[in-house]
Amino acid sequence: MMKKNFLFMLLLICMLGGCKDEKHDSVLNLFSESQQLFQEKENLIKDEFLAVIEGMTCNEEYLIVYDLHSGDSYTLFDRKTGAYITRFGTIGQGPGEIPAGCYGYMLNKCFSVFDNQTRVVMKYKLDALRSDKTDGENPVRLTKYDIPDSQISRLIAIDDSTFLGAGTYQSRYQYLLFNKNSDVLDYGVDIYNASDESFNQYTKYLSNQGDLVMQPEKKFFAYSLNFSSNLDIIENINGKIKLKKSLRFGNPIYKPGAEADGLYQSVDMTEDTQVGYINLCATTKYLYALYSDKKIYENGRKSNLVLVFDWEGNAIRKYLLDADAHYIAVDEIGQKIFAAVKNTEGGWSIASYVL
C-alpha cells in the first residue's frame, strides 16, 4: 500500500512539473515552426528609384522608402503596382522642410514624422502627394512638444492630438503618452537599466533606442530595443499605459564611450554586442520582427530571419528568407514581405516574398 502511495505521489509530482511554464533562455526557443521563403522572380520596385535604404513601411495603398538623397528624405511608391509616385520630405529649416534623419510612421493615408531635437511632429497627406497637390508637399505641424526629462527615440501619432513616445522619461521609464499641449497623460514600464548607476541620463537614452509600431486598430503597440533581444507589447487603455507582454531575453551590451565634463556622452558596442532586433512591422493580427542572434561585428546589421508573434505575445512562426534583409515591411493586403537587400552590383533592391 505504501509503495502504491509512493508511486502515485511520484506520478503526481511529475504531472505538476509538466504543467509549469517552460522557461526559455532565448527568444528563438519560443518558435517550433519555421518556413523557408524565396524571392519572387521580378522585383515590384525598380532599383533605379532607390538610393541607400535606411528603412521602409507600407500599408494597403503605399510603400514608403527612407532613402535620403537629392535633398529629400523619402520615396513614395504605389504598393500594388510598384509604380514610382514622388519624392518628399525636403531637408532644411524653412517652411515645409524637415531636419535630416526624421523617423516617420504611416497610418491610413497619412505619414507623420518627428525629430527629437526640434521636438516637432508633422504630418504629410499621401493622397495629396500622389495627386501632386501643393498641400501634400508641405507637412502640417501637429505639435511642438516640450516635456522636461523626456528623450524620445520613436514616436507614433495615435491621432492628431495624442502621441506615444518610446525612449526614456525621467531616466527610468520606457514609454510616455502625451497630448499636443505637452500634457503628460501617462508613463510607465521601467527601462532595462533604470537602476544601473553606470549609466547617466544621456547614456540611458542612447542605450534605449529602438523601433516602435502600432497595430492598425490602435489597440496594441510594440517596441524592440536595438542590439538586444528585448521586446515589449503594450496597450493604451483609456489613456493609461499597460504592459501586455514583456519578452526581454537579452539586454544590449555596451561600453562607455566619449567623456566630457566628467560624464559619458556616448555608448559603444563591444565584440559581444548582438545584432538583436533590427526592425518591426505591425499588421492587424501579427507582429513581424527582423531579428538576428549573431554578433554585430561578425554579421553586420542584417538578417534572413523574420519572427512572427500575435498581439498576445505568443510565438507563431519564423520565416527564413533566402537573402539577408536590412529592413522589412509587411503588406497585409497582398500577403507579402518586402525586404531591403543588397543586389549583385552592390546597390539596393527591394525583394518581395509571398507569405
PLY file of the C-alpha trace (Angstrom):
ply
format ascii 1.0
element vertex 355
property float x
property float y
property float z
element edge 354
property int vertex1
property int vertex2
end_header
0.00 0.00 0.00
2.80 2.39 0.93
4.55 1.52 -2.33
1.39 2.34 -4.31
1.03 5.67 -2.48
4.64 6.49 -3.20
4.22 5.73 -6.91
1.04 7.82 -7.02
2.77 10.79 -5.39
5.72 10.47 -7.77
3.37 10.44 -10.74
1.51 13.49 -9.39
4.75 15.45 -8.92
5.81 14.65 -12.49
2.44 15.75 -13.82
2.54 19.01 -11.87
6.08 19.63 -13.02
5.00 19.16 -16.60
2.28 21.80 -16.15
4.74 24.51 -15.20
5.53 27.17 -17.80
8.61 26.22 -19.74
11.36 28.77 -19.30
13.41 29.82 -22.30
16.83 31.47 -22.40
16.46 32.69 -26.00
13.60 34.15 -27.97
14.37 31.65 -30.75
13.49 28.79 -28.42
9.89 30.02 -28.41
9.45 29.03 -32.04
8.83 25.46 -33.11
7.52 26.18 -36.61
9.68 27.60 -39.39
9.13 28.17 -43.11
11.56 28.94 -45.93
10.61 31.84 -48.22
12.04 32.56 -51.66
12.13 35.84 -53.56
9.69 36.44 -56.35
11.43 36.42 -59.73
10.80 40.07 -60.52
11.06 42.96 -58.08
7.99 45.17 -57.91
10.09 48.28 -57.16
12.64 49.30 -59.79
16.21 49.64 -58.47
16.73 52.88 -60.42
14.49 54.75 -57.98
16.42 53.66 -54.87
19.36 55.17 -53.01
20.81 53.97 -49.67
17.84 52.47 -47.84
17.54 53.27 -44.14
14.05 51.94 -43.54
10.65 51.40 -45.13
6.97 50.96 -44.33
3.79 50.10 -46.21
0.02 49.94 -45.90
-2.83 48.93 -48.19
-2.04 51.68 -50.72
1.52 52.94 -50.35
5.10 51.87 -49.79
7.47 54.48 -48.37
11.24 54.01 -48.53
13.59 56.04 -46.31
16.45 56.81 -48.70
17.80 60.31 -48.18
19.24 61.79 -51.39
18.92 64.82 -53.65
17.63 66.91 -50.76
14.62 64.71 -49.97
14.10 62.11 -47.26
11.60 59.61 -48.66
10.37 57.94 -51.84
6.67 57.12 -52.26
5.55 54.12 -54.33
2.23 52.52 -55.18
2.01 49.42 -53.02
0.09 47.33 -55.56
1.87 48.18 -58.83
5.27 49.31 -57.52
4.98 52.49 -59.59
7.10 55.45 -58.51
4.92 58.34 -57.30
7.21 61.06 -55.93
9.96 62.03 -53.53
9.12 64.13 -50.48
10.40 65.32 -47.13
12.58 68.22 -48.24
15.58 68.70 -45.93
16.03 72.13 -44.40
14.93 74.58 -41.75
12.44 76.62 -43.75
8.64 76.36 -44.06
7.55 72.90 -45.16
11.04 71.47 -44.58
12.22 68.87 -42.07
15.57 68.03 -40.44
17.60 65.21 -41.94
17.06 61.77 -40.44
13.47 62.20 -39.27
11.73 58.99 -38.34
8.18 58.50 -39.59
5.09 56.38 -39.15
2.38 55.67 -41.71
-1.23 55.45 -40.60
-4.11 55.27 -43.06
-3.43 57.91 -45.73
-1.01 60.00 -43.67
2.67 59.82 -42.80
3.75 61.55 -39.58
7.39 62.45 -38.89
9.17 63.76 -35.83
12.58 64.95 -34.72
13.65 64.70 -31.07
15.99 67.68 -31.35
13.41 70.17 -32.63
10.58 68.26 -30.89
8.29 68.93 -33.80
5.73 66.40 -35.10
4.41 66.91 -38.65
2.08 65.04 -40.98
2.06 64.51 -44.76
-1.13 63.72 -46.71
-0.21 60.87 -49.03
-3.17 61.20 -51.39
-2.21 64.83 -51.94
1.35 63.78 -52.75
0.00 61.29 -55.28
-2.16 63.91 -56.99
0.70 66.45 -56.98
-1.22 68.97 -54.89
0.77 71.72 -53.20
-0.67 70.96 -49.76
0.83 67.47 -49.99
4.36 68.81 -50.28
4.05 70.91 -47.14
3.53 68.89 -43.95
1.04 70.04 -41.32
2.51 70.67 -37.87
0.68 68.62 -35.24
2.66 69.78 -32.21
5.94 71.09 -30.89
6.18 69.27 -27.60
8.06 70.47 -24.54
8.22 67.77 -21.88
11.09 68.03 -19.38
13.08 64.86 -18.70
11.89 63.19 -21.92
14.15 61.82 -24.64
12.14 60.13 -27.39
13.67 57.59 -29.75
10.47 56.74 -31.66
7.06 58.40 -31.72
3.64 57.49 -33.10
0.83 59.98 -33.64
-2.15 57.92 -32.47
-4.28 60.75 -33.79
-3.66 64.43 -34.49
-3.58 65.29 -30.79
-2.33 62.19 -28.94
1.17 60.72 -29.12
3.04 57.72 -27.76
6.78 58.05 -27.38
9.35 55.35 -26.61
12.81 56.08 -25.27
13.39 57.40 -21.75
11.31 59.53 -19.41
12.77 60.72 -16.10
15.71 58.39 -16.91
13.58 55.49 -15.71
10.51 54.86 -17.84
10.34 53.45 -21.37
7.00 54.87 -22.56
5.33 58.26 -22.48
1.79 59.17 -23.53
1.07 62.88 -24.07
-1.15 65.30 -25.96
-0.49 68.17 -28.36
-0.34 70.61 -25.43
2.57 68.63 -23.91
0.37 67.38 -21.09
1.68 64.02 -19.87
-1.26 61.60 -19.85
0.65 58.59 -18.56
4.07 56.93 -18.45
5.37 53.56 -17.41
7.46 50.37 -17.74
10.99 50.59 -16.40
13.87 50.69 -18.88
16.22 47.72 -18.57
18.99 49.82 -16.93
16.79 52.05 -14.76
18.77 51.29 -11.60
22.21 50.90 -13.20
24.35 53.75 -11.85
27.00 53.25 -14.52
24.58 54.94 -16.96
23.73 58.65 -16.76
20.70 60.37 -18.31
22.43 60.69 -21.70
23.73 57.15 -21.96
20.45 55.72 -20.68
18.70 57.38 -23.60
21.33 56.26 -26.11
21.13 52.67 -24.85
17.33 52.62 -25.13
16.94 53.36 -28.84
14.62 51.05 -30.72
11.71 50.58 -33.10
8.05 51.32 -32.26
4.97 50.11 -34.15
1.22 50.23 -33.65
-1.44 47.69 -34.55
-3.68 49.25 -37.24
-6.69 49.08 -34.92
-4.67 51.10 -32.36
-5.20 48.51 -29.62
-1.59 47.45 -29.13
1.94 48.79 -29.56
5.30 47.04 -29.69
8.80 48.33 -29.00
12.05 46.48 -29.65
15.38 47.62 -28.26
18.29 47.94 -30.68
21.14 45.43 -30.30
19.13 43.35 -27.86
16.60 40.53 -27.56
14.16 42.76 -25.68
10.62 43.28 -26.96
7.60 44.78 -25.18
3.94 44.70 -26.19
1.87 47.40 -24.50
-1.71 48.68 -24.53
-3.26 52.11 -24.25
-6.37 51.53 -22.14
-8.40 54.69 -21.60
-5.29 56.84 -21.63
-3.26 54.51 -19.42
-0.20 52.53 -20.48
-0.40 48.84 -19.62
2.30 46.26 -20.27
0.66 43.41 -22.18
3.69 41.15 -22.59
7.36 41.54 -21.77
9.68 39.43 -23.89
13.06 40.56 -22.62
15.58 37.82 -23.27
18.83 39.76 -23.54
19.86 43.34 -22.76
22.12 45.25 -25.14
25.83 45.05 -24.34
27.57 48.44 -24.37
30.71 50.03 -23.01
31.08 53.73 -22.06
32.11 55.94 -24.96
33.30 59.54 -25.19
33.54 61.54 -21.98
33.02 65.28 -21.43
32.91 67.26 -18.19
33.23 64.05 -16.23
30.16 62.47 -17.87
29.98 59.81 -20.54
28.26 61.18 -23.65
28.03 58.02 -25.74
27.83 54.25 -25.60
29.88 51.98 -27.82
29.32 48.43 -28.95
31.68 45.65 -27.90
32.79 42.43 -29.58
29.95 40.70 -27.69
27.21 43.08 -28.82
24.39 41.20 -30.51
22.55 42.29 -33.66
19.22 41.50 -31.98
16.06 43.17 -33.23
16.52 45.24 -36.38
13.03 46.46 -37.17
9.35 45.71 -36.56
6.20 45.66 -38.71
2.61 45.58 -37.48
-0.49 44.08 -39.08
-3.97 43.60 -37.63
-3.26 40.06 -36.42
0.51 39.81 -36.19
3.77 41.48 -35.24
6.75 40.79 -37.53
10.34 41.26 -36.35
13.57 41.14 -38.35
15.98 39.58 -35.88
19.44 38.02 -35.57
21.18 36.29 -32.68
24.60 36.85 -34.27
27.28 39.29 -33.13
27.18 42.73 -34.76
30.87 42.80 -35.70
30.67 39.34 -37.25
27.49 39.77 -39.25
26.57 43.44 -39.61
23.04 44.74 -39.02
21.16 42.38 -41.31
19.40 39.03 -41.10
17.37 36.48 -43.04
15.22 35.62 -40.01
11.73 37.07 -39.50
9.91 36.24 -36.26
6.11 36.39 -36.10
4.16 36.97 -32.88
0.49 37.55 -32.23
-0.55 40.56 -30.17
-0.75 38.44 -27.04
2.99 37.89 -27.40
2.69 34.27 -28.48
5.29 32.93 -30.91
3.54 31.93 -34.15
6.28 31.03 -36.63
9.63 32.11 -38.02
10.37 32.75 -41.68
13.78 32.08 -43.22
14.41 34.36 -46.20
16.77 33.30 -48.99
18.80 36.52 -48.57
19.85 38.79 -45.73
17.50 41.75 -45.30
18.44 45.10 -43.79
14.80 46.21 -43.30
11.38 44.72 -43.92
7.82 45.94 -44.48
4.77 43.68 -44.45
1.93 44.00 -46.95
-1.10 42.72 -45.05
-3.46 43.00 -48.04
-1.17 41.42 -50.64
0.28 38.96 -48.09
3.90 39.78 -48.87
7.08 40.74 -47.09
9.10 43.49 -48.77
12.78 43.25 -47.88
15.57 45.77 -48.47
18.50 43.70 -49.75
21.85 44.30 -51.44
21.90 43.30 -55.11
24.70 41.71 -57.11
26.05 45.13 -58.15
26.35 46.23 -54.54
23.36 48.56 -54.79
19.95 48.29 -53.18
16.89 46.32 -54.20
13.50 45.64 -52.64
12.75 41.93 -52.87
9.28 40.53 -52.21
8.27 37.26 -50.58
4.80 35.71 -50.72
3.52 34.64 -47.29
0 1
1 2
2 3
3 4
4 5
5 6
6 7
7 8
8 9
9 10
10 11
11 12
12 13
13 14
14 15
15 16
16 17
17 18
18 19
19 20
20 21
21 22
22 23
23 24
24 25
25 26
26 27
27 28
28 29
29 30
30 31
31 32
32 33
33 34
34 35
35 36
36 37
37 38
38 39
39 40
40 41
41 42
42 43
43 44
44 45
45 46
46 47
47 48
48 49
49 50
50 51
51 52
52 53
53 54
54 55
55 56
56 57
57 58
58 59
59 60
60 61
61 62
62 63
63 64
64 65
65 66
66 67
67 68
68 69
69 70
70 71
71 72
72 73
73 74
74 75
75 76
76 77
77 78
78 79
79 80
80 81
81 82
82 83
83 84
84 85
85 86
86 87
87 88
88 89
89 90
90 91
91 92
92 93
93 94
94 95
95 96
96 97
97 98
98 99
99 100
100 101
101 102
102 103
103 104
104 105
105 106
106 107
107 108
108 109
109 110
110 111
111 112
112 113
113 114
114 115
115 116
116 117
117 118
118 119
119 120
120 121
121 122
122 123
123 124
124 125
125 126
126 127
127 128
128 129
129 130
130 131
131 132
132 133
133 134
134 135
135 136
136 137
137 138
138 139
139 140
140 141
141 142
142 143
143 144
144 145
145 146
146 147
147 148
148 149
149 150
150 151
151 152
152 153
153 154
154 155
155 156
156 157
157 158
158 159
159 160
160 161
161 162
162 163
163 164
164 165
165 166
166 167
167 168
168 169
169 170
170 171
171 172
172 173
173 174
174 175
175 176
176 177
177 178
178 179
179 180
180 181
181 182
182 183
183 184
184 185
185 186
186 187
187 188
188 189
189 190
190 191
191 192
192 193
193 194
194 195
195 196
196 197
197 198
198 199
199 200
200 201
201 202
202 203
203 204
204 205
205 206
206 207
207 208
208 209
209 210
210 211
211 212
212 213
213 214
214 215
215 216
216 217
217 218
218 219
219 220
220 221
221 222
222 223
223 224
224 225
225 226
226 227
227 228
228 229
229 230
230 231
231 232
232 233
233 234
234 235
235 236
236 237
237 238
238 239
239 240
240 241
241 242
242 243
243 244
244 245
245 246
246 247
247 248
248 249
249 250
250 251
251 252
252 253
253 254
254 255
255 256
256 257
257 258
258 259
259 260
260 261
261 262
262 263
263 264
264 265
265 266
266 267
267 268
268 269
269 270
270 271
271 272
272 273
273 274
274 275
275 276
276 277
277 278
278 279
279 280
280 281
281 282
282 283
283 284
284 285
285 286
286 287
287 288
288 289
289 290
290 291
291 292
292 293
293 294
294 295
295 296
296 297
297 298
298 299
299 300
300 301
301 302
302 303
303 304
304 305
305 306
306 307
307 308
308 309
309 310
310 311
311 312
312 313
313 314
314 315
315 316
316 317
317 318
318 319
319 320
320 321
321 322
322 323
323 324
324 325
325 326
326 327
327 328
328 329
329 330
330 331
331 332
332 333
333 334
334 335
335 336
336 337
337 338
338 339
339 340
340 341
341 342
342 343
343 344
344 345
345 346
346 347
347 348
348 349
349 350
350 351
351 352
352 353
353 354
